[in-house]
Amino acid sequence: MQIAPLHPWQVSLEEAIAIQQKLREKIHLKTNLKKLRKVAATDVAYQEKMAIAGVLVFSYPELNILEKSIILTEVKFPYIPGLLSFREGPPLIRALEKIKQDVDLLLFDGQGIAHPRRMGIATHLGIYLNLPSIGCAKSRLTGKYNSLANKDGAIEPLYDGKEMIGYAVRVKKNTRPIFVSPGNLIDFETTLKVTLSLCRGHKIPEPLRIAHLFVNENKKERWN
């Protein structure tokens, strides 16, 4: 995958926030998903100052693995809530650059627009890569939602004030909800529909679950 630089990544805290605010003007939440045949799921694991970033490409809707990419690199940006993309973006871009085929959708273990500046990692990299993207986070960064029913597929809209920014989704009964939001080049309805179609009986979408296992298996192989 060829990726053209959009902005520098090694920046100060103030510069990172300024980049997010500038990129916010580029968010496009209308579906640009004319077809969905290949989904790329991403994940990052850490070991001290090193990051292992992985990308897996899946066929859709079968979810057969078509391609894998893994890279090991030094972490150069601190962990700061709200600025995850500056920590995980560079490793993930390097892993995506190794992917040989085109993909139709990017799936991230993180926020889309469900972010104080609407610039979660799915939105940031969706803009950077000019691809439809969805964020599926395990924890809520901002926003409020009504109590979720304890059943498979329970859904409640997530709001920041009067603005809808995503969904709280309990994929599986007796599990904690995930927080699903559009990243870029996709609308709310398609975001929810696609996310639910990617679930296979676990508490998170299957491509993200497999990507997480893939990255952590590589981590164990390197350090155990």
DOPAKOL-575892 format. One record per residue (C-alpha): residue in three letters; x, y, z. Coordinates in steps of 0.1 Angstrom, whole numbers, plus 5000, padded with zeros to 4 digits. Layout:
aa,east,north,up
ALA,X,Y,Z
...
! end
This chain:
aa,east,north,up
MET,5000,5000,5000
GLN,5015,5033,4990
ILE,5010,5060,5016
ALA,5018,5097,5009
PRO,5028,5118,5040
LEU,5002,5142,5051
HIS,5019,5158,5081
PRO,5049,5151,5104
TRP,5044,5127,5134
GLN,5073,5137,5156
VAL,5056,5168,5171
SER,5051,5185,5204
LEU,5018,5181,5224
GLU,5007,5216,5212
GLU,5015,5208,5176
ALA,4997,5174,5178
ILE,4965,5191,5191
ALA,4968,5218,5164
ILE,4971,5190,5137
GLN,4940,5173,5151
GLN,4920,5206,5150
LYS,4931,5213,5114
LEU,4923,5177,5103
ARG,4888,5180,5119
GLU,4878,5202,5089
LYS,4885,5172,5066
ILE,4861,5147,5083
HIS,4836,5133,5058
LEU,4808,5112,5073
LYS,4791,5102,5041
THR,4796,5067,5029
ASN,4823,5062,5003
LEU,4820,5025,5006
LYS,4809,5014,4971
LYS,4818,4979,4977
LEU,4831,4959,5007
ARG,4853,4929,4998
LYS,4884,4934,5019
VAL,4887,4947,5055
ALA,4920,4955,5072
ALA,4921,4952,5110
THR,4949,4967,5130
ASP,4964,4963,5165
VAL,4994,4974,5184
ALA,5012,4957,5214
TYR,5040,4972,5235
GLN,5071,4959,5252
GLU,5089,4987,5271
LYS,5099,5013,5244
MET,5090,4990,5215
ALA,5058,4986,5195
ILE,5046,4957,5175
ALA,5021,4968,5149
GLY,5000,4943,5130
VAL,4976,4945,5101
LEU,4955,4916,5088
VAL,4934,4917,5056
PHE,4902,4897,5056
SER,4878,4888,5029
TYR,4843,4901,5034
PRO,4819,4887,5044
GLU,4837,4854,5048
LEU,4865,4868,5070
ASN,4892,4846,5055
ILE,4927,4859,5061
LEU,4942,4872,5028
GLU,4973,4889,5040
LYS,4993,4897,5072
SER,5018,4924,5080
ILE,5038,4929,5112
ILE,5065,4954,5121
LEU,5087,4961,5152
THR,5096,4997,5159
GLU,5106,5021,5186
VAL,5078,5041,5203
LYS,5085,5078,5199
PHE,5054,5095,5213
PRO,5042,5092,5249
TYR,5009,5077,5259
ILE,4985,5107,5262
PRO,4947,5101,5262
GLY,4932,5118,5231
LEU,4965,5116,5212
LEU,4967,5079,5206
SER,4971,5083,5169
PHE,5005,5100,5173
ARG,5017,5070,5193
GLU,5002,5042,5172
GLY,4999,5060,5138
PRO,5035,5057,5127
PRO,5039,5020,5135
LEU,5005,5011,5119
ILE,5014,5031,5087
ARG,5046,5012,5084
ALA,5027,4979,5087
LEU,5001,4991,5062
GLU,5028,5000,5038
LYS,5038,4963,5036
ILE,5003,4953,5026
LYS,5003,4946,4988
GLN,4966,4946,4981
ASP,4940,4974,4982
VAL,4915,4973,5010
ASP,4880,4988,5012
LEU,4877,4995,5049
LEU,4901,5000,5079
LEU,4891,4988,5113
PHE,4908,5001,5144
ASP,4909,4992,5181
GLY,4903,5028,5191
GLN,4880,5058,5186
GLY,4866,5073,5154
ILE,4848,5106,5160
ALA,4839,5096,5196
HIS,4867,5118,5207
PRO,4868,5153,5223
ARG,4882,5168,5191
ARG,4865,5142,5169
MET,4900,5129,5159
GLY,4904,5093,5173
ILE,4929,5071,5156
ALA,4902,5057,5131
THR,4894,5092,5120
HIS,4930,5104,5119
LEU,4943,5075,5099
GLY,4911,5074,5078
ILE,4919,5109,5067
TYR,4956,5103,5064
LEU,4950,5072,5042
ASN,4919,5085,5024
LEU,4900,5053,5032
PRO,4867,5045,5049
SER,4874,5037,5086
ILE,4856,5026,5117
GLY,4867,5029,5154
CYS,4857,5001,5178
ALA,4871,5011,5213
LYS,4869,4990,5244
SER,4865,5021,5266
ARG,4847,5054,5263
LEU,4867,5085,5259
THR,4839,5110,5258
GLY,4801,5111,5255
LYS,4771,5097,5274
TYR,4746,5070,5266
ASN,4715,5054,5282
SER,4718,5021,5301
LEU,4723,4991,5278
ALA,4702,4960,5280
ASN,4722,4929,5290
LYS,4716,4910,5258
ASP,4734,4902,5225
GLY,4734,4932,5202
ALA,4721,4958,5226
ILE,4727,4993,5212
GLU,4724,5028,5225
PRO,4735,5061,5207
LEU,4765,5079,5222
TYR,4761,5116,5225
ASP,4784,5145,5234
GLY,4759,5171,5244
LYS,4733,5171,5216
GLU,4758,5158,5190
MET,4757,5121,5182
ILE,4792,5107,5180
GLY,4787,5069,5179
TYR,4772,5039,5196
ALA,4776,5019,5228
VAL,4772,4983,5217
ARG,4770,4952,5239
VAL,4780,4926,5213
LYS,4775,4896,5237
LYS,4754,4892,5268
ASN,4773,4896,5301
THR,4802,4914,5285
ARG,4812,4951,5286
PRO,4801,4973,5257
ILE,4824,4985,5230
PHE,4822,5021,5216
VAL,4817,5022,5179
SER,4820,5054,5158
PRO,4826,5063,5122
GLY,4862,5073,5114
ASN,4860,5089,5079
LEU,4843,5083,5046
ILE,4815,5063,5062
ASP,4781,5073,5078
PHE,4767,5062,5111
GLU,4742,5037,5098
THR,4768,5019,5077
THR,4793,5020,5105
LEU,4769,5001,5128
LYS,4757,4977,5102
VAL,4792,4967,5091
THR,4805,4964,5127
LEU,4777,4941,5137
SER,4782,4920,5105
LEU,4818,4915,5116
CYS,4809,4900,5150
ARG,4812,4862,5154
GLY,4800,4855,5190
HIS,4828,4873,5209
LYS,4827,4906,5227
ILE,4846,4925,5199
PRO,4844,4922,5161
GLU,4862,4891,5148
PRO,4888,4909,5127
LEU,4900,4929,5157
ARG,4900,4899,5179
ILE,4922,4879,5155
ALA,4945,4910,5149
HIS,4949,4913,5187
LEU,4959,4876,5190
PHE,4982,4879,5160
VAL,5001,4908,5174
ASN,5004,4894,5209
GLU,5015,4860,5196
ASN,5043,4878,5178
LYS,5051,4897,5210
LYS,5055,4864,5230
GLU,5077,4849,5203
ARG,5101,4879,5205
TRP,5103,4883,5242
ASN,5096,4849,5258
! end
